[in-house]
Amino acid sequence: MNIRMLAIAASVALGFSLVMPTAQAKTTVHGFNSVQSGITAQCGFHTEWVLGSHEAHYLHCTNQPYAVWVEVDWRYKPNELKCVQPNQDAYLGLYDFVGNAWYTGRLC
């Protein structure tokens, strides 16, 4: 293969790498997906396995500077409100005790 053919093959390969989109893995648990800075985040209510415990979290994804009230659905006691700051991944409690959480439509 001559040098000219190698140059053409290299430029074609480079062109494909520049225009081909990359796949991003997305998972959602009780929330919406949001791609921020190339990382997929689970917006809204989601759970995480941390050091042997199953935790409930609420991620308030926004580009606005406003905190929101989130209603936390407790399994064994009355629901309560929690103020969540912009882009905060708020810890709600252990998933054994928290059933869900949602944005109430109000700012705090």
Buried (B, 14 or more C-beta within 10 A) or exposed (E): EEEEEEEEEEEEEEEEEEEEEEEEEEEEEBBEBBEEEEEBBBBBBBBBEEEEEEBBBBBBBBEEEEBBBBBBBBEEEEEEEBBBBEBBBBBBBEBEEBBBBBBEEEEE
